[in-house]
Amino acid sequence: MAVEFVVENGIAKIVIDRPKALNALNSEVLQELKNAIAELQNRTDVRALLIQGGGDKSFVAGADIAQMSSLNPLEGSEFGRLGQSVFSSLSELPFPTIAVIQGFALGGGCEIALACDIRIASEKAKFGQPEVGLGIIPGFGGTQRLARLVGPGQAKKLIYSAEIISAAQALQIGLVEQVVAPEQLDEAALKLAQMIASKSPNAVRLAKIAINQGLEGSLEEGLRLEASIFGLCFASPEQKEGMTAFLEKRPAKF
Ligand SMILES: C/C=C/C(=O)SCCNC(=O)CCNC(=O)[C@H](O)C(C)(C)COP(=O)(O)OP(=O)(O)OC[C@H]1O[C@@H](n2cnc3c(N)ncnc32)[C@H](O)[C@@H]1OP(=O)(O)O
């Protein structure tokens, strides 16, 4: 198995571990990742997900070039749709997802990170969409998600040039939200996940829906959606607990 996951204290962790190919994604790894995500999808005990690559050199070095090298157009399209479906199921998980990037996040590896809500990187991490150097384009959602995250200009610069950028450069363009020293990466990621997991899980999940669905429409539609979801919060016992705890000057228990 190249994809393992565990759940501990409400925090799920997926590790993609295929060391001989720097965790590159072939069909088998994608299917294992799809299965792991499907198992987590309906778990009510999970409040946050950490996803990372095995070893200390690579998060995910992309889709498997050796496998892709012999594909015909139909097979290429099917492989792209497989990757897109896995990454869309990742992006649609109901709880926050955090990509923990210690090394290379290239091509499909960068696209996994883009399908997560948050990206925390080591100072040594490297990012890029090098596909045009291989005669293809990003095919696991990168042309769409990268442009939405960092803006069309920076997305075009990265995709057209196949440039590999540093974690500091990724932070500067908004591709990652936090950069820490390599030895602090796991602790920083776990700390963020624990902070999220200590809050109202219902409210956090509703916030994810409001942000993601709101981005798909106009500001006015998003504000209407926010107002509806805000009202929904008051039907939850977690809102009662959260506000009662504040008034009783004690920590809330969610
Ligand atoms: C829809 C999505 C499309 C895509 O994702 S397209 C692919 C995008 N990714 C890339 O273009 C990155 C390809 N890999 C590299 O450029 C290099 O690797 C690195 C810069 C990441 C690391 O270079 P170095 O430190 O010299 O290691 P090494 O010897 O190149 O790699 C170690 C082993 O890992 C295999 N490997 C690395 N990346 C991939 C990959 N994406 N697909 C298949 N295998 C890969 C190599 O071949 C080699 O294996 P062996 O030791 O047997 O020669």
The ligand as an SDF file (V2000), in Angstrom:
LIG
                    3D

 53 55  0  0  0  0  0  0  0  0999 V2000
   -1.6860   15.4770  -14.5010 C   0  0  0  0  0  0  0  0  0  0  0  0
   -0.3550   15.6010  -13.8060 C   0  0  0  0  0  0  0  0  0  0  0  0
    0.8170   15.6240  -14.5560 C   0  0  0  0  0  0  0  0  0  0  0  0
    2.1250   15.6330  -13.8840 C   0  0  0  0  0  0  0  0  0  0  0  0
    2.2650   15.6560  -12.6580 O   0  0  0  0  0  0  0  0  0  0  0  0
    3.4660   15.5840  -14.9560 S   0  0  0  0  0  0  0  0  0  0  0  0
    4.8620   15.2910  -13.9000 C   0  0  0  0  0  0  0  0  0  0  0  0
    5.2630   16.5270  -13.1450 C   0  0  0  0  0  0  0  0  0  0  0  0
    6.4300   16.2570  -12.3290 N   0  0  0  0  0  0  0  0  0  0  0  0
    7.6960   16.4010  -12.7930 C   0  0  0  0  0  0  0  0  0  0  0  0
    7.9130   16.7740  -13.9260 O   0  0  0  0  0  0  0  0  0  0  0  0
    8.8130   16.1250  -11.8320 C   0  0  0  0  0  0  0  0  0  0  0  0
    9.6480   14.9460  -12.3530 C   0  0  0  0  0  0  0  0  0  0  0  0
   10.7450   14.6610  -11.4550 N   0  0  0  0  0  0  0  0  0  0  0  0
   11.8690   15.4500  -11.4120 C   0  0  0  0  0  0  0  0  0  0  0  0
   11.9910   16.4460  -12.0880 O   0  0  0  0  0  0  0  0  0  0  0  0
   12.9530   15.0150  -10.4770 C   0  0  0  0  0  0  0  0  0  0  0  0
   12.7160   13.6640  -10.1040 O   0  0  0  0  0  0  0  0  0  0  0  0
   12.9920   15.8570   -9.1960 C   0  0  0  0  0  0  0  0  0  0  0  0
   13.4430   17.2810   -9.5260 C   0  0  0  0  0  0  0  0  0  0  0  0
   11.6450   15.8620   -8.5140 C   0  0  0  0  0  0  0  0  0  0  0  0
   14.0010   15.2200   -8.2570 C   0  0  0  0  0  0  0  0  0  0  0  0
   15.2500   15.0520   -8.9540 O   0  0  0  0  0  0  0  0  0  0  0  0
   16.3660   14.1350   -8.2970 P   0  0  0  0  0  0  0  0  0  0  0  0
   16.5890   14.5360   -6.8930 O   0  0  0  0  0  0  0  0  0  0  0  0
   17.5320   14.1250   -9.2420 O   0  0  0  0  0  0  0  0  0  0  0  0
   15.7420   12.6680   -8.2290 O   0  0  0  0  0  0  0  0  0  0  0  0
   15.4740   11.7040   -9.4960 P   0  0  0  0  0  0  0  0  0  0  0  0
   16.6300   10.7690   -9.6400 O   0  0  0  0  0  0  0  0  0  0  0  0
   15.0520   12.4620  -10.6750 O   0  0  0  0  0  0  0  0  0  0  0  0
   14.1870   10.8770   -8.9830 O   0  0  0  0  0  0  0  0  0  0  0  0
   14.3320    9.7780   -8.0950 C   0  0  0  0  0  0  0  0  0  0  0  0
   13.4850    8.6530   -8.7020 C   0  0  0  0  0  0  0  0  0  0  0  0
   12.1070    9.0850   -8.7110 O   0  0  0  0  0  0  0  0  0  0  0  0
   11.6160    8.9800  -10.0460 C   0  0  0  0  0  0  0  0  0  0  0  0
   10.6270   10.0380  -10.2860 N   0  0  0  0  0  0  0  0  0  0  0  0
   10.6880   11.3160   -9.8820 C   0  0  0  0  0  0  0  0  0  0  0  0
    9.6010   11.9830  -10.3160 N   0  0  0  0  0  0  0  0  0  0  0  0
    8.8310   11.1100  -11.0050 C   0  0  0  0  0  0  0  0  0  0  0  0
    7.5810   11.1870  -11.6990 C   0  0  0  0  0  0  0  0  0  0  0  0
    6.8520   12.3080  -11.7150 N   0  0  0  0  0  0  0  0  0  0  0  0
    7.1120   10.0720  -12.3100 N   0  0  0  0  0  0  0  0  0  0  0  0
    7.8080    8.9020  -12.2590 C   0  0  0  0  0  0  0  0  0  0  0  0
    8.9910    8.7600  -11.6020 N   0  0  0  0  0  0  0  0  0  0  0  0
    9.4910    9.8580  -10.9980 C   0  0  0  0  0  0  0  0  0  0  0  0
   12.8340    9.1500  -10.9430 C   0  0  0  0  0  0  0  0  0  0  0  0
   12.5610    8.5910  -12.2000 O   0  0  0  0  0  0  0  0  0  0  0  0
   13.8780    8.3780  -10.1550 C   0  0  0  0  0  0  0  0  0  0  0  0
   13.6460    7.0000  -10.3790 O   0  0  0  0  0  0  0  0  0  0  0  0
   14.9100    6.0320  -10.7420 P   0  0  0  0  0  0  0  0  0  0  0  0
   15.8030    6.1190   -9.5430 O   0  0  0  0  0  0  0  0  0  0  0  0
   14.2950    4.6870  -10.9820 O   0  0  0  0  0  0  0  0  0  0  0  0
   15.5440    6.6250  -11.9600 O   0  0  0  0  0  0  0  0  0  0  0  0
  1  2  1  0
  2  3  2  0
  3  4  1  0
  4  5  2  0
  4  6  1  0
  6  7  1  0
  7  8  1  0
  8  9  1  0
  9 10  1  0
 10 11  2  0
 10 12  1  0
 12 13  1  0
 13 14  1  0
 14 15  1  0
 15 16  2  0
 15 17  1  0
 17 18  1  0
 17 19  1  0
 19 20  1  0
 19 21  1  0
 19 22  1  0
 22 23  1  0
 23 24  1  0
 24 25  2  0
 24 26  1  0
 24 27  1  0
 27 28  1  0
 28 29  2  0
 28 30  1  0
 28 31  1  0
 31 32  1  0
 32 33  1  0
 33 34  1  0
 33 48  1  0
 34 35  1  0
 35 36  1  0
 35 46  1  0
 36 37  1  0
 36 45  1  0
 37 38  2  0
 38 39  1  0
 39 40  1  0
 39 45  2  0
 40 41  1  0
 40 42  2  0
 42 43  1  0
 43 44  2  0
 44 45  1  0
 46 47  1  0
 46 48  1  0
 48 49  1  0
 49 50  1  0
 50 51  2  0
 50 52  1  0
 50 53  1  0
M  END
$$$$
